[in-house]
Amino acid sequence: SQALYDYTERVDPALVIAWHSQGEVIYWQYGGIEVPGARELAERFAEVSGYTLADTPYASSFAGYKDWFIQSYRRPGFTIEVGTGTNPLPLEQFEDIYRASLPILLEAAMP
């Protein structure tokens, strides 16, 4: 946690994406904080990946990197839940996860 905190402070990113497994869902906000432009970007991520866009469930808030980032920086933060099934996800899902994830990364890199 400290290393990620230090890295974030040093890099000062415009946005963050935390990759998790599973659910094929994109979480884009935290605790009622809606950063300008975040929902629109999350909608583009959902469109290019085929994943569902969702509000962060209350029970899942308060513990994640993107939650801290949104609260501290007031910039877009996303949790992308890849794959479906039981963890660890089977290697057979790699191609599908890659195909859904790559367009998200490309979209995030656009100005």
N, C-alpha and C positions, 0 to 999 in steps of 0.2 A: 504494500500500500504506500509506504513512504517513497519507494523508488518511482512509482507511477505519479505520485504527487509532485515529486521533485522534477520529473521529466516534463510534466504538464506545465509547471511553473516556468521552466526553462524554454520550452518550445512555444508556449502561448498560442495554441491552435485556434483556428477559426471555428472549428467544430470537432466533436469526437464521436466515434462509433465504437460501441462495445459489442463484440460478437459473443453470443451465447448459443447454447443448444437447449432447447428445442421448441418447436411450435410454429415456425414459418410466420412470424409476426414481427412488426416493427413498433417499438414504443418510442415516442417522440417528445413527451413532456414530463414534467415532474411537479407534484404538489401544487397544481394550479398555476404554475409559472409557464406561461406560453411565450417563448422567445419569438420576436418578429421573424417571419420567414421560415421558422422551423416546421410548421405544419405543411407548408407548400413543398418544402424539400422532402419531408417524409412521404408525402403523396407521390412525388416523383420516384422515390425509392420503391414504394409499393407497386407503382405502375411498371417499372422496369424489371422488378424481381418476381412479381406475382404473389408476393407476401401480403398479408392483411395488415392494415394500419389500425392501431389500437391505442387508447389511453392507457397509461401505466396503472395497473391495478393497485389500489391503496395498500394492500397487504405486501406488495412487492416493492413499494417505495422505501426510501430512506436508507438504502444499503448499497446502492450501486454507484459505479464510477460516473455514469452519465448523469445520475441524480445530483451528485456532488458538483459536477462540472456545470450543469445548468444553474444550480443555486449560486455557485461561487462566481461564475464568469458571465452569466446571463447571455450565453451563446447556445447555439443548437447542439444538442446531445441526443444520441440515439442508441437504443439497444436493439440489435438485430438478432432474433431467435431463429437459428437455422435448423433445418431438418425436422424429422418427426420420429416418434417411437421412444424406445427406452435408451437411456444413456448407459454406457457410451454408444453413440450412434454408430450404426454399422458402416463400414468402409464403402459399401455399395452405394451409399447416399452421396459420396464425395462429388461425383460429376454433377448431380442436381444442385447441390449446395454451391459448388463453384459457379455454375451457370446463373444462379440467382444472385450470388454475391458480387461477381465481377461488375455487372452493370451498376450496382449500388456504389462501388468504389469509384467507377468512372464518373458517375453523376456527382458524387461528393467532391471530386477534383475540379469540377467545372466552376469557373468564377461566377 
